[in-house]
């Protein structure tokens, strides 16, 4: 055992143990912070204003995180006792501390802290408080991606040393998950001026290639340099992952640890006795644990360059948990769901782009005005083409999943249609001058009508026409001012609508008169003696035939004449 450069002091007189501070509700996948439990740990008078070191272990479930932390506790206990014996203890001594067991089901849920805060005095006489943190195993059969990301992010945000516990190797998906989890943590941190997180150690368990890279820090450093190396020949995605990891942590290291032995992995009765642990594993533990807990190498927790005390860490926990309890952050998704979403969104974008380009060729830009009926026919044709194009693209997620994006596409295409329709209408010259033209004609008619009424002696009615004439002129002047200044647009819209309604009513009346005249023209072709129709100054009078019976054409034309 290497010499100790400082010493540890306990802070509790009662029996210490693991304290659950962050809980996960497996039903609604929500998170809770046990503030009282956290206060009992962090607000102990002796340590609450002391700078804090938080050593956390995170990674996939059933990979021995709690097992490793218990060896750290054993090392600290021997330091507290000042024992000169081997800190690993007796060969038959069970391992105690954080709850752990063999098997395939996860033991730890959420985040736990060891209830005892250890005071470490460095070689320069400075004292810091040391906390040990254990996390829920990621990717079990009850945790969503959001659960795993939140737990990992919280532990990384609040720790100064994060141990990323992996099995056998550093796979590409391990790096991608680390990228996702750290980015999810970075989203919750405001005003990041420096690298958001501190020390990261890849702890590779069950390393099987010591002939390539030797066990321990030296082999781990060489292996990590190769794994995180950014090369020009790499795909851009692989480069981005590695650059992201380097940008998140101030220091990154790696330790290669051998397999602890078959009995440790397979025996249900194993209680942590050293006699059942492989000699190579015990040898590397002798190197790993003192390295992690070397007083002069313990990094104080910092956020934005400011050192954090135990009291401050409590406030950060409260702040961070509120963020993850809210809905402000995006929900991380599984790789399949994220890929399916991207795949469908790309199909939506492609179909939408096809519709847009087709409509641009018909009425876009400086192209002339198109009749509304003709434009609508083109819209319906291109809409069907676009939906067919979307359906023809191979997409992930299943039909029900794709139906949601098809509905989104239809909605966006309808919005585009409205935009194109308005753009086309703006090219109609008469449409631009419709309101002033209607108001001008109205002013002229009212002026002439007022003069006629005054001439025949209907002065009171002429006065009403003059009032209406004044209102029409005010409306015309107001509309002109609004168009020139761009102010009071709601008033301008109301004037446009009123002019439109007036023009529509006049057009309807004129259309009805034209229909009547057209029908009368056809009726004149019938023999008046047979039909019994008398014409006088284009006025139709329906009657019965000479024999007194109803006219056979009466049912056809009476509705017009009436």
C-alpha positions in Angstrom: 0.0 0.0 0.0 1.4 3.4 -0.9 2.1 5.9 1.8 -0.8 8.2 2.8 -0.2 11.9 2.2 -3.0 13.0 4.5 -5.6 11.5 6.9 -9.4 11.0 7.1 -11.6 12.0 10.0 -15.2 10.8 10.6 -18.1 13.1 11.1 -20.7 10.8 12.7 -21.1 9.1 16.0 -24.0 6.9 14.9 -23.9 3.9 12.6 -23.4 5.2 9.0 -25.2 3.7 6.0 -26.4 4.5 2.5 -29.0 7.3 2.3 -31.4 7.5 -0.6 -31.5 11.1 -1.8 -33.0 10.9 -5.3 -35.9 8.5 -6.0 -37.4 7.3 -9.2 -41.1 6.6 -9.5 -41.3 3.6 -11.9 -44.9 4.2 -12.7 -44.8 7.8 -14.0 -41.0 8.0 -14.3 -40.8 11.1 -12.2 -38.0 12.1 -9.8 -38.0 13.2 -6.2 -35.4 14.7 -3.9 -35.4 13.7 -0.3 -34.3 17.1 1.0 -34.4 16.2 4.7 -32.2 13.2 4.1 -29.8 15.3 2.1 -29.7 18.0 4.7 -28.9 15.5 7.4 -25.8 14.5 5.4 -24.6 17.9 4.1 -25.6 20.3 6.9 -23.6 18.6 9.7 -22.0 21.7 11.5 -18.5 20.4 11.1 -18.6 20.1 7.3 -21.5 22.3 6.0 -19.1 25.2 5.1 -16.3 23.0 4.0 -15.3 22.6 0.3 -16.7 19.2 -0.9 -15.3 16.4 -3.1 -18.0 14.1 -4.6 -16.8 10.8 -5.9 -19.6 9.1 -8.0 -19.8 5.7 -9.7 -22.2 5.4 -12.7 -22.9 2.9 -15.5 -24.9 0.0 -16.6 -26.8 -2.1 -13.9 -25.3 -5.2 -12.4 -21.7 -4.2 -13.2 -20.4 -3.9 -9.7 -20.6 -0.2 -8.9 -21.7 -0.7 -5.3 -19.1 -3.4 -4.9 -16.4 -1.0 -5.9 -17.6 1.7 -3.6 -17.6 -0.7 -0.6 -13.8 -1.3 -1.2 -13.4 2.5 -1.1 -15.2 2.5 2.3 -13.0 -0.2 3.5 -9.9 1.7 2.5 -11.2 4.8 4.3 -12.0 2.8 7.5 -8.4 1.5 7.6 -7.2 5.1 7.2 -9.4 6.3 10.0 -8.2 3.5 12.3 -4.6 4.2 11.4 -4.0 0.5 10.8 -0.7 -0.6 9.4 -2.3 -3.8 8.0 -3.4 -4.4 4.5 -6.5 -2.3 4.0 -8.1 -5.0 1.9 -8.7 -6.8 5.2 -8.9 -10.5 6.1 -9.5 -13.1 3.5 -12.7 -14.3 5.1 -14.1 -10.9 5.9 -17.5 -10.0 4.2 -17.8 -6.8 2.3 -20.2 -4.2 3.9 -21.4 -0.7 3.0 -23.6 0.1 0.0 -26.1 -2.6 -0.6 -25.0 -5.0 -3.3 -25.6 -8.6 -4.4 -24.9 -10.9 -7.3 -27.6 -11.7 -9.9 -29.3 -10.2 -12.9 -31.7 -7.7 -11.2 -30.6 -4.2 -10.2 -30.1 -3.4 -6.5 -29.7 0.4 -6.4 -32.4 2.7 -7.6 -32.0 6.5 -8.0 -29.0 8.1 -6.2 -27.6 7.2 -2.8 -25.0 9.0 -0.7 -23.0 7.4 2.1 -24.4 9.1 5.2 -20.9 9.8 6.7 -19.0 12.8 5.2 -15.2 12.1 5.6 -12.9 15.0 6.3 -9.6 14.7 4.5 -6.6 16.8 5.4 -4.2 17.2 2.5 -0.4 17.4 2.9 -0.6 21.2 2.8 -3.0 21.2 5.8 -6.1 22.1 3.9 -9.2 20.2 4.8 -12.0 19.1 2.4 -15.2 17.0 2.8 -15.4 13.8 0.8 -18.7 12.2 -0.2 -19.3 8.8 -1.9 -22.2 8.6 -4.3 -23.8 5.5 -5.8 -26.3 5.6 -8.7 -29.1 3.5 -10.2 -27.9 1.1 -12.8 -28.7 2.4 -16.3 -30.6 0.5 -18.9 -32.5 -2.0 -16.7 -35.9 -3.3 -17.7 -37.8 -0.7 -15.8 -35.9 2.5 -16.7 -36.6 4.7 -19.7 -33.9 6.5 -21.6 -35.0 9.7 -19.8 -34.6 8.0 -16.4 -31.1 6.8 -17.3 -30.1 10.2 -18.8 -31.5 12.1 -15.8 -29.7 10.0 -13.2 -26.4 10.0 -15.0 -26.7 13.7 -15.7 -27.5 14.5 -12.0 -24.6 12.5 -10.7 -22.2 14.0 -13.2 -23.4 17.6 -12.5 -23.0 17.2 -8.8 -19.8 15.1 -8.7 -16.2 16.2 -9.0 -15.0 12.7 -10.0 -17.3 10.6 -12.1 -16.3 7.0 -12.6 -18.0 5.5 -15.7 -18.2 1.8 -15.0 -18.0 -0.3 -18.2 -17.7 -4.0 -18.9 -14.8 -5.5 -21.0 -14.3 -2.6 -23.4 -15.3 0.9 -24.5 -17.8 0.3 -27.3 -19.0 3.0 -29.6 -22.5 2.9 -28.1 -20.9 3.6 -24.7 -19.5 6.8 -26.0 -22.7 7.7 -27.7 -24.6 7.2 -24.5 -22.1 9.2 -22.6 -22.5 12.0 -25.2 -26.3 11.9 -24.7 -26.2 11.9 -20.9 -23.6 14.7 -20.6 -25.5 16.8 -23.2 -28.7 16.3 -21.2 -26.8 17.5 -18.1 -25.3 20.5 -20.0 -28.8 21.6 -21.1 -29.8 22.1 -17.4 -26.7 24.2 -16.6 -27.0 27.9 -17.4 -24.2 30.3 -18.3 -21.5 27.7 -18.9 -18.2 29.5 -19.5 -15.8 26.6 -18.8 -16.0 22.9 -19.4 -19.2 21.9 -17.5 -17.8 18.8 -15.8 -14.6 17.9 -14.0 -12.9 14.5 -13.8 -14.1 11.4 -15.7 -12.5 8.0 -15.3 -13.4 5.1 -17.6 -13.2 2.0 -15.4 -13.1 -1.0 -17.7 -14.1 -4.1 -15.7 -13.2 -7.7 -16.8 -10.5 -6.5 -19.2 -9.4 -9.5 -21.2 -6.5 -8.1 -23.3 -3.6 -7.4 -20.9 -1.2 -8.6 -23.6 -2.3 -5.5 -25.7 -2.8 -3.0 -22.9 -1.6 -3.8 -19.4 -3.9 -3.6 -16.4 -4.0 -0.3 -14.5 -3.7 3.4 -15.3 -0.8 3.0 -17.7 -2.5 0.5 -20.0 -5.8 2.4 -19.6 -4.2 5.7 -20.6 -2.8 4.1 -23.8 -6.1 2.4 -24.6 -8.1 5.5 -24.0 -5.9 7.7 -26.2 -6.6 5.3 -29.0 -10.3 5.0 -28.4 -10.8 8.8 -28.1 -8.4 9.8 -30.9 -10.0 12.0 -33.6 -8.8 11.2 -37.1 -9.5 12.8 -40.4 -10.4 9.4 -41.8 -13.2 8.9 -39.3 -16.8 9.5 -40.1 -18.0 12.9 -39.0 -20.4 11.3 -36.5 -17.5 9.5 -34.8 -15.5 12.7 -34.7 -18.4 14.7 -33.2 -18.8 12.1 -30.3 -15.2 12.3 -29.3 -14.9 16.1 -29.6 -18.1 16.4 -27.5 -16.6 14.2 -24.7 -13.3 16.1 -24.7 -15.3 19.4 -24.5 -17.3 18.3 -21.4 -14.6 17.2 -19.0 -11.5 18.9 -17.7 -9.6 15.6 -17.3 -10.3 12.1 -18.6 -8.5 8.9 -17.5 -9.0 5.2 -17.8 -8.2 2.2 -15.6 -8.2 -1.4 -16.8 -9.4 -3.9 -14.2 -9.3 -7.7 -14.6 -12.1 -10.1 -14.0 -12.7 -10.7 -10.2 -13.1 -14.4 -10.7 -15.9 -16.9 -11.6 -17.0 -17.4 -8.0 -17.6 -13.6 -7.6 -19.7 -13.6 -10.8 -21.6 -16.9 -10.4 -21.9 -17.8 -6.7 -25.1 -16.7 -5.0 -23.5 -17.1 -1.6 -20.6 -14.7 -2.3 -20.5 -12.0 0.4 -17.3 -10.2 -0.7 -14.7 -12.4 0.9 -11.3 -11.9 -0.5 -10.6 -15.6 -0.6 -13.1 -15.9 -3.5 -11.6 -12.9 -5.4 -9.0 -13.5 -8.2 -5.4 -12.4 -7.2 -5.1 -10.2 -10.3 -8.2 -8.3 -9.2 -6.9 -7.7 -5.7 -3.6 -6.6 -7.0 -5.2 -3.9 -9.2 -7.5 -2.8 -6.4 -4.4 -2.1 -4.4 -3.5 0.4 -7.0 -6.9 1.8 -8.0 -8.5 2.7 -4.7 -5.5 4.6 -3.1 -5.2 6.4 -6.5 -8.8 7.6 -6.4 -8.7 8.6 -2.7 -5.2 10.1 -2.6 -5.8 13.3 -0.5 -3.7 15.5 -2.8 -5.4 14.2 -5.9 -9.0 14.7 -4.7 -10.6 17.4 -6.8 -12.9 19.9 -5.0 -16.3 20.3 -6.7 -16.4 23.4 -8.9 -19.2 25.0 -10.9 -18.1 27.7 -13.4 -14.8 27.9 -11.6 -16.3 28.5 -8.2 -15.5 26.0 -5.5 -18.7 24.4 -3.9 -19.2 23.8 -0.2 -21.5 21.1 1.3 -24.2 23.8 1.9 -23.8 25.0 -1.7 -24.1 21.4 -3.0 -27.5 21.1 -1.3 -28.8 24.1 -3.1 -27.5 22.8 -6.4 -29.3 19.5 -5.9 -32.5 21.4 -5.2 -32.1 23.6 -8.3 -31.1 20.7 -10.7 -34.0 18.4 -9.5 -36.5 21.1 -10.2 -35.2 21.4 -13.8 -35.6 17.7 -14.4 -39.0 17.6 -12.7 -40.3 20.3 -15.2 -41.0 20.1 -18.9 -38.5 22.7 -20.1 -35.9 20.2 -21.2 -36.5 17.9 -24.2 -37.1 14.3 -23.4 -34.2 12.1 -24.6 -35.4 9.1 -26.7 -34.2 5.7 -27.6 -32.0 5.3 -30.7 -34.8 3.6 -32.6 -37.4 6.3 -31.7 -35.0 9.1 -32.5 -34.0 7.4 -35.9 -37.7 6.8 -36.7 -38.6 10.4 -36.0 -35.7 11.7 -38.1 -36.6 9.3 -40.9 -40.3 10.5 -40.9 -39.4 14.1 -40.6 -37.0 13.8 -43.6 -39.9 12.2 -45.6 -42.2 15.1 -44.6 -39.6 17.6 -45.7 -39.0 15.9 -49.0 -42.8 15.7 -49.8 -43.3 19.3 -48.7 -40.4 20.5 -50.8 -41.9 18.7 -53.9 -45.3 20.5 -53.4 -43.6 23.8 -52.9 -41.5 23.6 -56.0 -44.5 22.5 -58.1 -46.6 25.4 -56.8 -43.8 27.8 -57.4 -43.8 26.9 -61.1 -47.5 27.8 -61.3 -47.9 31.0 -59.2 -44.6 31.7 -57.5 -42.4 34.7 -57.7 -43.1 37.1 -60.6 -45.5 34.7 -62.5 -48.8 36.3 -63.5 -52.1 36.1 -61.7 -53.9 32.7 -61.9 -57.6 32.2 -61.8 -58.6 30.9 -58.3 -60.4 27.9 -59.7 -57.5 26.8 -61.9 -55.1 27.4 -59.0 -57.2 25.2 -56.7 -57.2 22.4 -59.2 -53.4 22.6 -59.4 -53.2 22.6 -55.6 -55.3 19.4 -55.3 -53.3 17.6 -57.9 -49.9 18.5 -56.3 -51.3 17.7 -52.9 -52.1 14.2 -54.0 -48.7 13.9 -55.6 -47.0 15.0 -52.4 -48.9 12.6 -50.2 -48.1 9.8 -52.6 -44.5 10.7 -52.5 -44.5 10.6 -48.7 -46.2 7.2 -48.7 -43.7 5.8 -51.2 -40.7 6.6 -49.0 -39.6 3.7 -46.8 -40.0 4.8 -43.2 -39.3 3.4 -39.7 -41.7 3.2 -36.8 -44.7 1.3 -38.2 -47.9 2.6 -39.8 -49.5 4.2 -36.7 -46.3 6.1 -36.1 -46.1 7.3 -39.7 -49.8 8.3 -39.7 -48.9 11.1 -37.2 -46.4 12.5 -39.6 -48.7 12.2 -42.6 -51.2 14.3 -40.7 -48.4 16.8 -39.9 -47.6 16.9 -43.6 -51.2 17.6 -44.6 -51.4 20.4 -42.1 -48.2 22.0 -43.4 -49.3 21.6 -47.0 -52.6 23.4 -46.3 -50.7 26.2 -44.7 -48.5 26.4 -47.8 -51.7 26.4 -49.9 -53.1 29.4 -48.0 -49.8 31.2 -48.4 -49.7 30.6 -52.2 -53.4 31.5 -52.5 -52.9 34.9 -50.7 -49.7 35.5 -52.8 -51.7 34.9 -56.0 -54.5 37.1 -54.9 -52.1 39.9 -54.2 -51.2 39.9 -57.9 -54.8 40.7 -58.9 -54.8 44.3 -59.9 -58.5 44.8 -59.3 -58.2 43.1 -55.9 -55.6 45.7 -54.9 -57.9 48.6 -55.9 -61.2 47.0 -55.1 -62.0 48.9 -51.9 -61.3 52.4 -53.2 -63.1 51.6 -56.5 -66.2 50.4 -54.6 -66.1 53.5 -52.3 -65.6 55.8 -55.2 -68.6 54.4 -57.2 -70.7 54.5 -54.0 -69.8 58.2 -53.5 -70.7 59.0 -57.1 -74.1 57.2 -56.9 -75.0 58.8 -53.6 -74.1 62.2 -55.0 -76.3 61.7 -58.1 -79.1 60.2 -56.0 -79.0 63.0 -53.5 -79.3 65.6 -56.3 -82.3 63.8 -57.9 -84.1 63.4 -54.5 -83.5 67.1 -53.8 -84.8 68.0 -57.3 -88.1 66.2 -56.8 -88.6 67.7 -53.4 -87.5 64.8 -51.1 -85.1 66.9 -49.0 -85.2 64.7 -45.9 -84.3 61.6 -47.9 -81.6 63.7 -49.8 -80.1 64.6 -46.4 -79.8 60.9 -45.5 -78.0 60.3 -48.8 -75.7 63.2 -48.0 -74.8 61.7 -44.6 -74.1 58.3 -46.2 -72.0 60.2 -48.8 -69.9 61.8 -46.0 -69.4 58.4 -44.3 -68.3 56.9 -47.6 -65.8 59.7 -48.2 -64.4 59.4 -44.6 -64.0 55.6 -45.2 -62.2 56.2 -48.4 -59.8 58.8 -46.9 -59.2 56.6 -43.8 -58.4 53.6 -46.0 -55.9 55.7 -48.0 -54.2 56.9 -44.8 -54.0 53.3 -43.4 -52.5 52.0 -46.7 -49.9 54.9 -46.7 -48.9 54.7 -43.0 -49.4 51.1 -42.2 -51.1 52.0 -38.9 -54.6 50.8 -37.6 -54.5 47.8 -39.9 -57.5 46.3 -38.1 -59.6 49.3 -39.1 -58.4 48.9 -42.7 -59.3 45.2 -42.7 -62.9 46.2 -41.5 -63.2 48.7 -44.4 -62.0 46.1 -46.9 -64.5 43.5 -45.5 -67.4 46.0 -45.7 -66.5 46.9 -49.3 -66.3 43.2 -50.1 -69.7 42.5 -48.7 -71.2 45.5 -50.6 -69.7 44.3 -53.8 -70.8 40.8 -53.3 -74.4 41.8 -52.6 -74.5 43.9 -55.8 -73.0 41.1 -57.8 -75.6 38.7 -56.5 -78.5 41.1 -57.4 -77.0 41.6 -60.9 -76.6 37.8 -61.4 -80.2 37.2 -60.4 -81.5 39.9 -62.9 -79.4 38.4 -65.6 -80.8 34.9 -65.0 -84.4 36.3 -65.1 -83.7 38.1 -68.4 -82.1 35.0 -69.9 -85.0 32.8 -69.0 -87.5 35.4 -70.4 -85.5 35.4 -73.6 -86.1 31.6 -74.0 -89.8 31.9 -73.0 -90.4 34.3 -75.9 -89.7 31.5 -78.3 -92.9 29.7 -77.2 -96.2 30.4 -78.8 -98.0 32.9 -76.6 -101.4 31.3 -77.5 -100.2 27.9 -76.2 -98.4 29.1 -73.1 -100.7 32.0 -72.2 -97.7 34.3 -71.5 -98.2 38.0 -72.0 -95.1 40.1 -72.4 -95.0 43.8 -71.8 -91.8 45.7 -71.4 -89.8 42.5 -70.5 -92.2 41.7 -67.6 -93.4 38.1 -67.4 -97.0 37.4 -66.3 -97.8 33.7 -65.9 -101.4 32.7 -66.6 -103.5 29.7 -67.6 -104.1 28.5 -71.1 -107.1 29.3 -73.2 -108.8 26.1 -72.2 -108.7 27.1 -68.5 -106.3 24.4 -67.5 -102.9 25.2 -65.8 -100.1 26.0 -68.3 -97.8 23.1 -68.9 -94.8 25.4 -68.6 -96.0 27.1 -65.4 -94.1 24.8 -63.0 -90.9 25.4 -64.9 -90.9 29.2 -65.1 -93.1 30.4 -62.3 -90.3 30.4 -59.8 -88.4 32.8 -62.1 -91.3 35.1 -62.7 -92.2 35.3 -59.0 
